[in-house]
Amino acid sequence: MDNKHYLQSSSEADGSNHNSGTSLVIKWISLSPLSYLRAGSTKLKVVSFLFGLTLSFFIVASYILTWDKTGILITPAPSPLRPSLDMRSLLRNILFKLDYTPRRVPDEREVIGSDPEVKNPCWLAEYLSEPGADPYRRNLFTLRSKSFKTVCDNMRTSFQGHLHHRDGKVYRLRCLPYFYIIGQPKCGTTDLFHRLRLHGEIKFTTMKEPHWWTRKRFGYIRFKDGLKARFPLEDYLDLFDMAAHRIQEHMLANSSTENSEVQFITGEASASTMWDNQAWSYLHGDKEEAEPLLLAQDFIHTVQPNAKIIIMLRDPVERLYSDYLYFKVANKSMEDFHQKVIDSLQLFQACLLNSTLRYCVYNTDLSNAMPVRLNLGMYVVFLLDWFTVFQKDQILILPLEEYAANLGATIQKVFEFLNVGSLSEQAAAAVTRRPMSNARRAADRRLGPMLNATRALLRDFHRPFNSKLARLLDHKAFLWTDV
């Protein structure tokens, strides 16, 4: 067996739901100065009410400007109460705070103690269900995806044939990803996912973007909907059953000279994995720490320290505009985007006055308050945290612009990174000819590019982050000066 798959005889870990029962506490600020509105003349009532209302607005403004991290900021403050956008001051503050001490990497015992379901990439797990029982009847992913439900319906017919019998016990082959495509949103991850699927040795999950590591294993599908049922590890593993069956069939037929050198690998693609640690805020909001102690990469590294990571990055200015156009909201326009950028910059500026850069980048309240996802383009902050647990040679980082300009060479670089066989000339042509995935909608294309004033603001804002990223990776493409 090659070093890409590890088989060991084991039983499933006891999956205790340590996050159940957690509640979200929201602190509200009273806006009712009713103690001032007692018996008296009508004029006195009106004056008192206006005084109380004005006082309340000053309280709210003070709360936002001091950025009380225990409260939940739902919307940006009204424009008159927001600090004016001083780009020079903001950039000075960013440069002052951009060089910071790396985070403390948690001890492995802390990670395992937080989530004890630790396994190797592929292993034989004892199958304890009754013969003929439906193995997917309780899988929560089938409730969210019709396509995956259909896949499960098809796998049921051959499931029993893939069980392994030994010493009076029954086992099934379980797999986790050999590699992860982790981000970023609107940076070409969907296109890369579909092109890699054309390689015969690469077997992905049966649904793209399961978001298990960042959301569903904690019980969140969309954070605004609150805590739901926790997706157990078994449900996530079911997403790899087709890959596991293919690997198992290959092992049984390994005596064939024609197929003996073929080595299948498993992969997963969720564009939230690199940056989304919001679950920490929702589940551990009572903690005093300003920044999340445990990140998604800590759990992945504990399970698979040798995992390979692929990241697609794009000019953060264009990424933000594409992100804005992607979401279906009313009255989209270049002017609306410009105003949302200014609002987001002001909110980030207010946060940075009293907090660390990492705190403002990871802060869930700030992220929810900003009208556009400005923080997702601060790539170097997230990447530095990934480098605290994974080695640089385990992470392949691709600029989208190079990927688009020289698709064939870039895809070959990915194949070499994953250590899979070269494609035939015909197969390689099919990979490069495939139409681009997730292209911009026609209605959004008609809006045209962003305003020059917006681009200038965003260029100035992202420049220090891009400069540090280019130095870290020793690659000038990440300056995005030629875009």
Secondary structure as UniProt FT lines:
FT   TURN            3..4
FT   STRAND          9..10
FT   TURN            18..21
FT   HELIX           34..36
FT   HELIX           42..66
FT   TURN            69..70
FT   HELIX           79..81
FT   HELIX           87..98
FT   HELIX           108..114
FT   STRAND          122..126
FT   TURN            131..132
FT   TURN            135..138
FT   HELIX           141..144
FT   HELIX           146..159
FT   HELIX           160..162
FT   STRAND          164..166
FT   TURN            167..168
FT   STRAND          169..175
FT   STRAND          179..183
FT   TURN            185..186
FT   HELIX           189..196
FT   TURN            197..198
FT   TURN            200..201
FT   STRAND          202..204
FT   TURN            212..215
FT   HELIX           216..218
FT   HELIX           223..225
FT   HELIX           233..238
FT   TURN            239..240
FT   HELIX           241..252
FT   TURN            253..255
FT   TURN            257..261
FT   STRAND          265..269
FT   TURN            271..275
FT   HELIX           278..283
FT   TURN            285..286
FT   HELIX           296..303
FT   TURN            305..306
FT   STRAND          308..313
FT   HELIX           316..326
FT   TURN            330..331
FT   HELIX           334..352
FT   TURN            353..354
FT   HELIX           357..362
FT   HELIX           364..369
FT   HELIX           374..377
FT   HELIX           379..386
FT   TURN            387..389
FT   HELIX           392..394
FT   STRAND          395..399
FT   HELIX           400..405
FT   HELIX           407..418
FT   HELIX           425..433
FT   HELIX           442..445
FT   TURN            446..447
FT   HELIX           452..473
FT   HELIX           476..479
//
